[in-house]
Amino acid sequence: MPRSQGQRRDRGARAQRFQPLRRRLKVPVWADLGIRIGLALTLVFIVIMIHWWDREGLVDNLDGEVSFLDVVYFTMISITTTGFGDIAPISDRARLVEAVIVTPIRFAVIFIFVGAAYHFIIRRSWEKWRMARIQEKLSDHVVVLGFGVSGSEAVAELIERGTDPRDIVVMDTREERLAEAEALGCNVMAADATRDESLMAVRITEAQTVLVSAGRDDASILIVLTVRHLAPKLPISVVVRAADNELLARQAGADNVINPVRFTGLLLAGSAQGTHIAEYMADLASVTGRVHLVERPVLPEEIGKPLDQLATGGRGLRIYRNGGACGFWEDEAGTLRAGDVIVEIRPSSDCDDNGRGNGTGNAAGRGERAGA
C-alpha cells in the first residue's frame, strides 16, 4: 500500500473516532456531580441526626444497646430500604419519625441517585449519539475557524442575513468563545483547526464555505493550507492583518483575503473625500444597511443582455469572466454570457444569498441549489 494512501486511511480512522460536536452544559460535569453527592450526603446526615436524637425508640436485637455506629448503620439500611431487622423502631414516636420524616428523605435520596444515573449515563449517551448523527449529516454548512472579534462578527452577520445557526460550525480552542457561539445556537467544536482530523470531523469537504480568522496571520495561513489540502474546491475566506501576508494567504489557497487594517484605511480615505462615502461603504457591507452587494451567477434569462438590464432589477457593477473582472463601463459588459458571475447592488429588503428577490433568505438559496 502506498504511504500516502495509508496515511489517508489513518486520518480517516481517527476522524471517525473523533466526535467533538457538542452542546453547552449549564453546569460543568464535576460541579453537577458534586452538587448531587453533596445534597445526598446532607440528607443522609439529617437522617442520622434524627435517629441519634430518637435513639431511645430504637432497639438493637443483638446487644440491646444503640451506639452512634449503630445509628449510622441503621440509617444507611433504612435509606436503601434493605431492612435486615437487627435494629428496628419500637416506640410510637420512632415509628412516626420513620413514616413522616425518614421515608420522604429516603425517596429524595433515591431520586437523586436515579436522576444522576439518568443524567450522566442515559441522557449524556443519548446526547452524544444525537450529536454524532448531526455531525454525520452535516452538509452545505458554514465552518468558522476562529471565533475572535472578526469571527464572531461574521457569524452574527450570517445569522442576520438568514443563515440558520444550526448550519454553522464554530471551531476554536477557547471555551469562553465557544460558549458565546453556542449562545447563538451554533454547533461548536473545541479543537485545533490546523489538524486534519479536526477538519475532517466537521466534514470540511461537504461544507459550503470556510471562514478563517485565527487571530494571527501565520496560524490563519497554516489553517488555509490544511483546508485547501483536504478540500481543493472549497471557497475559503481568511482574515490577515499584515499586507505582506496577503499574497501568502492567496498562495496558500484562499479565495478571499480580507485585511481589516486596509479596509479601515479605505473608510478613512473615503471620509476624507466626502462626509457620506464611508457611511455608504459600511452600508454596502452590512445586511442591516439600506443597500446590499450581491454576488451571483448569471441567470439564463439574462444571457445576451447588457449588465444594466438585470432580471432582478439590481444595478450591475462588475462581471467576473474567465478569471478576469470587467466594470459596467467596459465593452464586455454589453453582453452577458453563460458562466459569468455578476456583482450587483440591490435594496437589502430584496436580497438573499443568490440575489433572488424573494426575501426568503438562505433557506431558499439552499433549496435552489438542491433542486439544480
N, C-alpha and C positions, 0 to 999 in steps of 0.2 A: 504493500500500500504506500503511495507517495506520502512524504512527510506532511505536505500542506493539507492533503485530504484528511490525514489522521488528526491534525491539529483542529481542523474544522469540526470533525466529529466530536473531539474532546470538548470544544467550546459549546457545541450544541447540547452535549450531555449535561454540562454544568448549567447551562441556561434552563434546561428542563427541570433541574432540581431547585433552581433559584426562583422562588415565588415571592417577590418583595412587595407587591401592591398591597396596600392595607388601608384601613380606616383609622381615624384618630381615636384614641382612647381618652375618655374624660378623666380617668384616674389611672396612673401607672399600675402595672400588674402587681408589683411588690407592695405598693401602697394599698391597693384594693384588698389583697390577701391579708395584709397586716391589720386592716380595719376589721375584717371579718373575724379573724382569730382573736383580736383584742376584745371585740364585742362578745364572742362566745365565752372567753375566759372570764370576762366581767360578770356575765350571768351565772356561770358556774360558781364564782366566788360568792355572789349574793346568796345562792342556794346553800353553800357551805356555812355561811354565817347564820342563815336562818335555822339550819339543822343544829348548829352548835348552840344557838340560843335556846332551842327547844329540845336539847338532847335528853332531858328527863322523860320526854314522851317516847323515846326510842328504847328498844331492848336488844341486847346482843345475846343471842341464843347460845353462844359458845362459852363466854366467861361472865356474862351478866353486866359487864362494865362497857360504857361507851366513851372511848377516848377521842381525841381530836383526829387521829388517824382513822378511827372507825367512822367518824363523821365524813371525812373526805371520801373514804371508800363507799359509804352508803350513798353519798351524793352522786358519785360517778355512776354507780349501777342504777340509781334511780333515774338519772337523766337519760342514760342509754336504754332504759326500760328492760334491763337484764333481769333484775329482781331475783337473787338467789334465795332470799328468805332467811338468811342468817341474822340480818338486822332488819327490824320492822317497827313501824309506828304502832304504839299500843294505846295511847291516850286519845281522847276525842279531839283535843287541840292539835295534836301532832297529825292526826289524820285529816283534819280540816286544812292545816297548812299544806299538806301534800296535795290535797284536791284543789285548793283555791289559788295557791301561790306557786308551788313547785311544778305542778302539771303544765300551766301556761308557759313557764320558763323552759320546761323540757321541750315543748313544741317549738318554742322560739329557737332554741339551740339546734334542734333537728333541722328546722327550716334554713338556718344559717349555713349549716354544712351541706344540706341538699342544694341550696342556692349556689354555694361555692362550687360544688361539683358540676352543676349545670353551666355556670358561668365560665369556669376555667377549662372544662373538658368538652361539653356538648356544644355550647354556644360558640366558643372560640374555634372549635373544629369546623363547625358549620360556616363561620365567617371566613375562615381560611379557605375552605372549599369553594365558597361563593366568589371570593376574590380571585381565586385561581381560574374559575370559569370566566370571569370578566376579563382576566388577563389573556386567556386563550382566544377570546373573541375580539380583542382589540383590532380595529381596522379603520382606516381613514381618520385617524386621530392626530392630534397635535401634541408633539413632545417638546416640552420646555426644559432645557438643560441649564439649570441655574435659576434660582428664584430670589435674586437680589433686587435692587431698585428697578433695573431695566426689565428683568424677567417678570416681576410682579406687576409692573405697569402694562406689559404686553398681555399678560393673562387677563387683567381687568378689562383691557380694551377689547380682547377677543370675546369675552363674555358680553360686553356691552354691544358688540356687533352681532350677537345672536348665536355664538358658539355655545353648545351645551357643555357645562363644566365637566360632565362625565366623559366627554370626548377629549379631555385634556389630561395629559400625564405630566406631572412635575417631578423632576429628579434633582435632588440636592443632598448635601451631606449634613446640613444643619437642621436639627429637629424643630427649632423655632420657626424657621422659614417654611418647613413642610406643614407645620400647624396652621400657618396663615393660608397656605394653598388649600388645605383640607377644609378650612372655614369657608372657602369659596365654592366648595363642592367638587374639587378636582381629585383625581386619583394621584397618589404620591408614592414615591419610592426613595428610600434612603440608601444611596449608593454612589459610587464613583463613576461619573459619566465617561471617563476615558477608558474604561474596561469593556471589552467585547461582550462579556456575559451580562453586564448591566443593561446595555443597549438591546441585546437580543431578548432580554426578559420583558421589555416593553414593546416587543415586536416592531422594532425600528423599520424593518423592511415593509411593513404594512401601514406605516404612518402616512399622513397627508403632507406634513411638513415638519421641520425641526427648527426650533429657535434656540440659539446658543448664547448664553450670557453668563460666563463663569466668573466674571469679576476681574480676571487677569487675562491679558492677551495671549500669553503662552499657553495657559490652560485651555482657553477657548479654541485656539488654533489646533491644539492636540485633539480636542474633542471633535472638531470638524474633520480632521484626518481619520479618526476612528469611525465616525458616522459614514463618511464617504466610502471607506473601505467595506463596510457592511451593506450599504445601500447606495450603489453607484448613481441611481437616477433620482434620488430623493431630494426635493428642494431644501436647501439649508440657508438659514439667515443667521448671521453672527454679529455680535457687538464687539468692536475693538476700539481702543481709546488712543492708540498711537498711530499717526499717519503712516509711519514706516511699516506697520504690520498689516495694512490693508491689502497690499499686494501678496503678502504671505498667506493671508486668510483666503484670498481668491485662488492662489496656487494650491492650497490645501483642499479646495473643492467647494468653497462657499459660493452660493449663487448670489446672495445679497450680503454686502458688508456695510454695516451701519456704524458710523463714527459719531457718537453723541457730541463730542467736542467740536467736530467740524459742523454738525447741524446747528449747534448753538451759535457758532460763528456766522453761519448763513443768516440766522434770525437776527443777530446783532447788526450785520451788514445791511440787511433789508430794512431794519428800523432806521438806519442812518439815511436811507434813500427816501423814506416816507413813513408817516406815523401808522399806516394801516397795513403795510406789507407783511411785517412779522405776524400780526394778528391773523391775516389771511392765510399765511403758510401754516400756522398752527391749526387754523380752521380746517384746512385740507387734510391734515394728518390725523385728526381725531374724528371718530364717528359721531361725537356729540356736536360737531360743527354743522353749519347750515349747508355746506357743500362737502363733497367727498370724492376722492380719487378712486377709480375702479380700473383694475387690470383684468382683461378677459379676452378669450379667443373671439375671432370674428364670427358673426352669425351667418348662416347660409344665405339669408335674405339680404345681407349687406355686401356680399361678394359682387364686385363690379361697380359698386357705388363709391363716391368720394368719401373722405374721412369726415366731412362736415354734414353728412346725411346718414347718421347712425339710426338704426331702427329703435334704439332705446330712448332717443330724444336727448341724449347727452351731447356734450361738446367734446369732439375728438381732439386730443392733444398730440399724440405720438403713436407711431406704428413701429412694432418690432418685427423685422422680416429678415430671415436668413442670417440671424446673428447680429444684424445691424439695426440702427434706430433712425427714423426719419420723422421730422416735425410736420405739423399741419400746413406749413408754408411751402414745403418741398413738393416737387413734381410727383414723387412716388405716392404722395397722399391722395392723388387724384383718383386712384383705383385701388380698392381693397381686394386682396387675393386670399385664397384658401390657405390656412396656416398662419395668417397674420395674428399678432397679439396687439390689442388696442388698449391704450391708456386714455380714459375719458374722465371728464368731470361732470358730476351729476348732483342734484339735491340729495342730501342724506336720507330723507324720508323715502326715497325711491330705490335705494341701493341695497343690494345684498352681495354676497361673496362673488357671484358670477356676473354682476352688473345687470341682472334682470330686474325689471321694475315691478315686482310683485309684492315687495315688502315682507316676504316670508323669512328672510334671513338665511342662516347657514343650513338649516334643515332642508329647505327647498333646494339649495345648491347641491347637497349630498344626494337628494333624490334624483336630480337631473343627471348627476354623474353616474349614479347606479343604473339609470334607465338608458344611458347612452350605449 
